[in-house]
Amino acid sequence: FPQYSSVSDTFENIGSTNYNSLMAGLRQQVSRGLNFSVSYVRSKELDNISSARTAYNYLAEYALGTIDRPSVVTANFSYKLPFGTGHRLGGSNRLESMLVGGWQISGIYTYGSGLPLSITGTGCTTPFTGGVCIPNANINFTGSLRLKGGPEHPQGSVIGTSFMSAGAFATPAAYTFGTLSRGAPFGLRSQATWDVDMTVRRQFDLGDRFKFIFSVSAFNLFNAVQFGGVTTSINSSAFGDITDRKSTRLNSS
């Protein structure tokens, strides 16, 4: 409606979300020094809340939200090694018990599906959208949308390397809205994340009242590269680029 110079939108900040999930878990109580638990969540989150939303039809904005993770797995364990006094192995020899007794290992594994990418453009001329809009699919595009496996499966140290073709998208005509889904068009998601943290711990009993504990913790034990954000504006020269990655830490105490 280009004839109107301004519109007051009383309901601009209203939105809705919908989350459904299936949760399953397995737990082992302490048995012979071992306990563990595994949980799995299968879920879907839909909403009409976005920085690229329109003030015209909120129903058209309903799509996968930016926090949607279809699968999340969490597992942890703790195991007291069976050596030393009071255990199955090494308890009869005091020196051996002092050297190998009291050790415990524990760990946490986490996995999460990649988050939906929201592809946007800044070349739209539709009023009252904040200058950001959802694009159309480019019907004349040929080739692969996903480059080098796509943002879901980046390879190596690739910050600054594009993983999507901007040519697959087109800026909508003046005073029209793009037709693609606001969340994960063509199934586009960021890279899935996973991590393994481990701790090795030794307790020394200093009489009846005092204990000394030594522990070493490794975060991201396998040094898995975890990439961060993806540039999703089709008008940016960095479209499809991975923008950062997480660091690896090793702690001891």
Buried (B, 14 or more C-beta within 10 A) or exposed (E): EEEEEEEEEEEEEEBEEEEEEEEEEEEEEEEEEEBBBBBBBBBBBBBBBBEBBBBBEBEBBBBBBBEBBBEBBBBBBBBBBBBBBEBEEBBEEEEBBEEBBBBBEBBBBBBBBBBBBBBBBEBBBBBBBEEBBBBBBBEEBEEEBBBBEBBBEBEEEBBEBBBBBBBBBBBBEEEEBBEBBBBBBBEBBBBBBBBBBBBBBBBEEEEEEEEEEEBEBBBBBEEEBBBEBBBBBBBBEBBBBBEEBBEBEEEEE
